[in-house]
Amino acid sequence: MKNNLMGALLRRPEAGAVLSLLAVVMFFVVFGGVQLDKLSSAASWVNFAANLGLVAMPVGLLMIAGELDISIGAMIPAGSMSIAIVSGHYGLPIAVGMAVALGIGVVVGLINGLLTVRTSVPSLIITLGTLVAMQGIVLSASVLLTGNASVALHAPEWAKTGFGQLLAGNYQVIIVWWLALTVVYVFVMHHSKFGNWIFAMGGDKQSARNAGIPTHGLTISLFVLSATSASFVGMCGAILFNSAQVSGGMNYIFNAIVAVVVGGVLLTGGFGSVLGIFVGTVTFAIVSQGIYFTAIDRNWSSLVIGVMLLLAVLMNNKFRQLALRAAPVKNK
């Protein structure tokens, strides 16, 4: 009975992510001399996790559905530059700039989704194309319209309050958006028919289509969600920091995919959970930012981060395999 319960818990997609998080925290405490109270209350990794989490969550849903979106690397600067150009350089109302920023995300998401469902080209290649194209568009538009690669933005108080203020002096308000949307994603993925459809698509898209699941519409919707979420993060960054630059965003591609995989989502699709992606994002944030709380030489930071993330992914996969062997599901 106890073995069956343990096997059932370990088979959950987020089990490996939780164990990886515990292992990472223990590493910093034992080998880095980090005090848990200082680490847990540090704003740096929480802010990092919130920005990354808003992008990683829809990317994770796409991966569960068997697709991948790497155009997010260009959509973050696209979101920040568009609102800065519209409302900062040209002085239009901030609501117009926000609508343009999110609208660009919708358009790019539609392009990614439509090309994916109407061609046989893998979504990785399609989004690679839109990634490069959007990088060129953002840079060219910025230089053409403003003559600069960076644009200042001064948002009104209501926009600052909702999208770009600091809570308690250090915590970005985007944390609230991250937590709230995570709750929404949990409901959609694990308590609604749409979540079942997404898992079915990742398992076997053709069978899902034959079962009457609107695979094309769902795929397009997920790509729109992914691109718009990245634009939203860029938009919030511009409002918070009062400026936008054409550079930045590329690290989000690697960071989001690693956070999702650490969270237990299979690259082949059909397996994962929202809670796992959430924990995977927290794990990546602590690994990335936690080293600055230790006495470890900063020159070794990239090596430490790479090794720890690799071990986290391997641990995640190993525990899942052990659980499946130790407590296999009985055939009825």
Phi and psi in degrees as a GROMACS rama.xvg file:
@    title "Ramachandran Plot"
@    xaxis  label "Phi"
@    yaxis  label "Psi"
@TYPE xy
-66.0426  -39.1242  LYS-2
-65.1378  -38.8619  ASN-3
-65.5097  -38.5956  ASN-4
-66.5616  -43.8498  LEU-5
-63.0668  -42.2761  MET-6
-63.1674  -38.2918  GLY-7
-65.1768  -40.3503  ALA-8
-66.4848  -42.8162  LEU-9
-70.3059  -23.4463  LEU-10
-76.0526  -13.8091  ARG-11
-66.6222  141.517  ARG-12
-57.5079  -32.2424  PRO-13
-86.1042  -4.76114  GLU-14
-60.2451  -49.6729  ALA-15
-62.3127  -35.4835  GLY-16
-65.4424  -41.7359  ALA-17
-64.3389  -44.1345  VAL-18
-64.1509  -38.5018  LEU-19
-64.0265  -40.8837  SER-20
-62.3708  -44.1763  LEU-21
-62.6028  -40.9884  LEU-22
-64.5896  -40.219  ALA-23
-65.0527  -45.3726  VAL-24
-62.7138  -42.5529  VAL-25
-63.5808  -36.4715  MET-26
-60.6014  -46.8189  PHE-27
-67.5001  -34.6162  PHE-28
-71.5644  -45.4185  VAL-29
-78.3091  -48.6885  VAL-30
-96.309  -23.2249  PHE-31
-101.914  -8.95867  GLY-32
68.4414  25.8859  GLY-33
-79.3644  137.499  VAL-34
-87.0273  128.57  GLN-35
-58.1897  -38.0807  LEU-36
-66.5658  -36.1165  ASP-37
-71.0848  -39.6526  LYS-38
-67.5448  -43.8684  LEU-39
-67.1069  -27.806  SER-40
-99.6887  3.20675  SER-41
-71.9675  129.12  ALA-42
-76.1654  -24.7077  ALA-43
-60.7475  -49.9181  SER-44
-75.8398  -28.539  TRP-45
-67.9664  -44.9496  VAL-46
-62.3795  -42.5456  ASN-47
-60.2241  -45.3015  PHE-48
-64.2349  -39.0815  ALA-49
-65.1875  -47.229  ALA-50
-63.3998  -44.3056  ASN-51
-67.9778  -40.0844  LEU-52
-62.5651  -37.0458  GLY-53
-64.4438  -27.5652  LEU-54
-88.7575  -40.7262  VAL-55
-67.3706  -33.7797  ALA-56
-61.8392  -53.2999  MET-57
-66.6193  -31.713  PRO-58
-62.9121  -39.7665  VAL-59
-64.2519  -40.1282  GLY-60
-63.3266  -39.4739  LEU-61
-63.0147  -41.2355  LEU-62
-66.752  -36.6864  MET-63
-62.1295  -35.7454  ILE-64
-78.9661  -2.58901  ALA-65
92.0216  15.1378  GLY-66
-122.616  174.432  GLU-67
-147.123  140.261  LEU-68
-127.216  110.713  ASP-69
-106.222  3.89598  ILE-70
-71.7299  -8.51127  SER-71
-57.8881  -27.5957  ILE-72
-61.6977  -27.3225  GLY-73
-97.8455  -21.8195  ALA-74
-74.3546  -26.2881  MET-75
-66.6997  -52.9603  ILE-76
-65.3997  -28.1628  PRO-77
-64.1857  -42.2207  ALA-78
-65.7723  -42.265  GLY-79
-71.5559  -41.8701  SER-80
-70.21  -36.5904  MET-81
-65.2735  -43.4287  SER-82
-70.527  -33.6288  ILE-83
-69.1603  -39.8481  ALA-84
-69.1597  -47.4498  ILE-85
-67.2467  -49.2681  VAL-86
-99.1671  -22.582  SER-87
-89.6025  -53.6051  GLY-88
-77.4742  -45.0348  HIS-89
-93.9756  -10.7822  TYR-90
75.3714  17.991  GLY-91
-72.7001  159.758  LEU-92
-53.0794  146.173  PRO-93
-61.5839  -30.8781  ILE-94
-62.7536  -35.4145  ALA-95
-67.6053  -43.942  VAL-96
-61.2029  -40.0656  GLY-97
-65.3732  -40.9204  MET-98
-63.877  -39.5608  ALA-99
-65.8439  -43.4973  VAL-100
-60.4916  -48.3169  ALA-101
-71.7154  -33.3258  LEU-102
-63.8709  -38.1133  GLY-103
-61.8266  -38.9113  ILE-104
-62.2109  -41.9467  GLY-105
-62.7051  -44.8386  VAL-106
-63.0742  -47.6756  VAL-107
-65.0088  -39.0131  VAL-108
-62.5827  -40.2985  GLY-109
-63.1085  -41.7172  LEU-110
-62.4623  -47.2996  ILE-111
-59.8803  -45.5591  ASN-112
-67.3324  -45.4834  GLY-113
-64.8104  -41.2733  LEU-114
-65.8515  -34.5732  LEU-115
-68.1151  -44.0518  THR-116
-83.0209  -19.6432  VAL-117
-105.497  -1.33119  ARG-118
-130.332  170.732  THR-119
-97.6288  9.2759  SER-120
-76.2118  131.166  VAL-121
-59.229  146.787  PRO-122
-62.7429  -27.6214  SER-123
-59.5092  -44.5565  LEU-124
-70.9852  -40.694  ILE-125
-62.19  -47.6476  ILE-126
-73.3556  -24.1378  THR-127
-64.6406  -40.7893  LEU-128
-64.0271  -44.9326  GLY-129
-70.4835  -28.9716  THR-130
-60.0749  -51.6087  LEU-131
-66.5586  -41.6458  VAL-132
-62.408  -45.0226  ALA-133
-68.2081  -33.678  MET-134
-59.8309  -44.5888  GLN-135
-66.3492  -40.6086  GLY-136
-65.0872  -44.6031  ILE-137
-63.1339  -46.5343  VAL-138
-65.2602  -47.837  LEU-139
-63.0094  -44.2959  SER-140
-64.6273  -39.6575  ALA-141
-63.6576  -48.3099  SER-142
-67.0382  -40.5153  VAL-143
-67.2928  -43.2567  LEU-144
-85.9846  -31.7275  LEU-145
-120.338  -17.8828  THR-146
78.8141  6.56842  GLY-147
-137.332  160.941  ASN-148
-95.6061  1.27971  ALA-149
-139.39  143.721  SER-150
-134.191  135.658  VAL-151
-81.2727  151.446  ALA-152
-144.549  129.979  LEU-153
-121.097  102.214  HIS-154
-84.3601  149.032  ALA-155
-67.5707  168.967  PRO-156
-61.6263  -39.7438  GLU-157
-64.9939  -35.4641  TRP-158
-70.7181  -38.4946  ALA-159
-61.6989  -43.0375  LYS-160
-62.5004  -42.4774  THR-161
-86.4393  -25.0044  GLY-162
-132.616  -15.0412  PHE-163
-144.948  27.6212  GLY-164
-101.061  167.576  GLN-165
-105.748  126.27  LEU-166
-90.323  135.035  LEU-167
56.114  26.2386  ALA-168
84.33  -19.0247  GLY-169
-133.213  -24.93  ASN-170
-95.1234  125.046  TYR-171
-71.313  142.928  GLN-172
-64.9863  -16.6813  VAL-173
-63.9676  -17.5381  ILE-174
-61.234  -39.7393  ILE-175
-63.5172  -42.2654  VAL-176
-61.4786  -43.153  TRP-177
-59.532  -48.7194  TRP-178
-66.4044  -42.5507  LEU-179
-65.1519  -44.1855  ALA-180
-70.1886  -29.5939  LEU-181
-62.2909  -40.9678  THR-182
-61.1168  -42.643  VAL-183
-62.2953  -44.2536  VAL-184
-63.4607  -37.658  TYR-185
-60.1084  -45.95  VAL-186
-63.1567  -47.1517  PHE-187
-65.1844  -44.464  VAL-188
-78.7847  -31.9889  MET-189
-117.7  -2.80329  HIS-190
-138.143  21.5092  HIS-191
-143.83  164.522  SER-192
-66.8302  -26.9349  LYS-193
-64.5795  -38.164  PHE-194
-63.9045  -43.1144  GLY-195
-61.4203  -38.147  ASN-196
-64.9556  -41.3402  TRP-197
-64.3425  -43.0772  ILE-198
-63.4873  -40.2466  PHE-199
-64.1901  -39.1908  ALA-200
-61.6978  -41.2619  MET-201
-69.1731  -30.0854  GLY-202
-73.133  -49.0985  GLY-203
-161.887  100.817  ASP-204
-63.8572  -38.4352  LYS-205
-65.7992  -43.7952  GLN-206
-64.6718  -38.3699  SER-207
-62.6127  -41.2854  ALA-208
-65.0274  -40.975  ARG-209
-65.8827  -26.5036  ASN-210
-82.2594  0.902578  ALA-211
93.9079  8.08896  GLY-212
-76.4069  130.287  ILE-213
-73.901  74.3298  PRO-214
-62.1856  -38.6755  THR-215
-65.2539  -47.1496  HIS-216
-63.7725  -40.3655  GLY-217
-67.0016  -41.4354  LEU-218
-61.1672  -46.1455  THR-219
-62.3147  -43.5274  ILE-220
-61.2275  -40.0991  SER-221
-67.2031  -37.9749  LEU-222
-67.515  -38.2803  PHE-223
-64.0201  -42.5534  VAL-224
-61.3256  -42.6647  LEU-225
-64.365  -50.8701  SER-226
-66.1396  -39.8142  ALA-227
-69.3271  -36.4412  THR-228
-63.1939  -41.1569  SER-229
-64.6708  -41.0677  ALA-230
-62.5041  -37.7528  SER-231
-63.1786  -43.0054  PHE-232
-62.0332  -43.7295  VAL-233
-63.0977  -40.9549  GLY-234
-61.7137  -45.5759  MET-235
-63.6729  -37.4114  CYS-236
-63.4579  -40.9226  GLY-237
-65.3951  -39.9349  ALA-238
-67.3235  -39.3561  ILE-239
-68.0267  -46.5744  LEU-240
-96.1632  1.52098  PHE-241
63.1899  23.6056  ASN-242
-166.593  166.12  SER-243
-142.427  149.359  ALA-244
-131.864  152.783  GLN-245
-74.5513  -19.5472  VAL-246
-86.9774  166.713  SER-247
97.7632  156.788  GLY-248
106.255  -26.6108  GLY-249
-65.7041  -34.9204  MET-250
-62.9375  -24.1777  ASN-251
-64.4347  -27.9354  TYR-252
-61.4206  -56.509  ILE-253
-63.0796  -46.7464  PHE-254
-60.8695  -44.5528  ASN-255
-65.5542  -44.9334  ALA-256
-64.0019  -43.4134  ILE-257
-63.6405  -44.0647  VAL-258
-60.1219  -40.0717  ALA-259
-67.9639  -42.9197  VAL-260
-68.1557  -42.3518  VAL-261
-59.5845  -32.0662  VAL-262
-74.7369  0.487444  GLY-263
99.3779  5.88277  GLY-264
-82.2016  132.286  VAL-265
-80.2658  139.523  LEU-266
-64.584  -23.2785  LEU-267
-82.5289  -8.21383  THR-268
89.2232  168.524  GLY-269
83.3027  -0.158495  GLY-270
-146.911  133.397  PHE-271
154.43  179.97  GLY-272
-155.844  155.571  SER-273
-66.0579  -42.0726  VAL-274
-62.1656  -38.7963  LEU-275
-62.222  -43.8589  GLY-276
-63.0105  -39.9105  ILE-277
-60.8698  -48.8855  PHE-278
-66.8577  -37.7867  VAL-279
-62.124  -37.8243  GLY-280
-65.6565  -43.2266  THR-281
-62.6556  -42.1161  VAL-282
-60.4514  -47.3649  THR-283
-62.7447  -40.835  PHE-284
-63.76  -42.0093  ALA-285
-67.7896  -40.7914  ILE-286
-61.6049  -43.5169  VAL-287
-70.8646  -39.4947  SER-288
-101.133  -22.766  GLN-289
-65.7762  -27.3985  GLY-290
-63.0925  -24.0702  ILE-291
-76.7302  -6.15368  TYR-292
-99.0883  1.63619  PHE-293
-108.149  176.751  THR-294
-93.4059  7.21718  ALA-295
-68.3452  136.843  ILE-296
-57.3076  126.939  ASP-297
-61.5586  -23.2822  ARG-298
-65.4559  -19.9935  ASN-299
-95.8933  5.27923  TRP-300
-60.0452  -44.8424  SER-301
-63.3704  -40.2431  SER-302
-64.8568  -45.6677  LEU-303
-62.0616  -44.8651  VAL-304
-61.7052  -45.7005  ILE-305
-62.4863  -45.7328  GLY-306
-65.415  -44.1475  VAL-307
-66.1609  -37.6964  MET-308
-69.0055  -38.6996  LEU-309
-62.7293  -43.9353  LEU-310
-64.3982  -36.2981  LEU-311
-64.0964  -42.6083  ALA-312
-65.9534  -44.002  VAL-313
-64.1184  -40.1831  LEU-314
-63.1427  -42.9123  MET-315
-56.642  -49.9131  ASN-316
-66.8256  -40.2355  ASN-317
-65.0138  -44.7557  LYS-318
-64.0005  -35.4939  PHE-319
-65.8707  -42.0159  ARG-320
-65.4445  -42.9688  GLN-321
-63.2024  -40.0006  LEU-322
-65.4595  -41.5665  ALA-323
-66.7087  -32.7871  LEU-324
-78.4928  -36.255  ARG-325
-76.435  -33.1991  ALA-326
-138.871  70.5678  ALA-327
-65.897  149.33  PRO-328
-71.8287  130.008  VAL-329
-75.6251  139.644  LYS-330
-76.0622  137.337  ASN-331
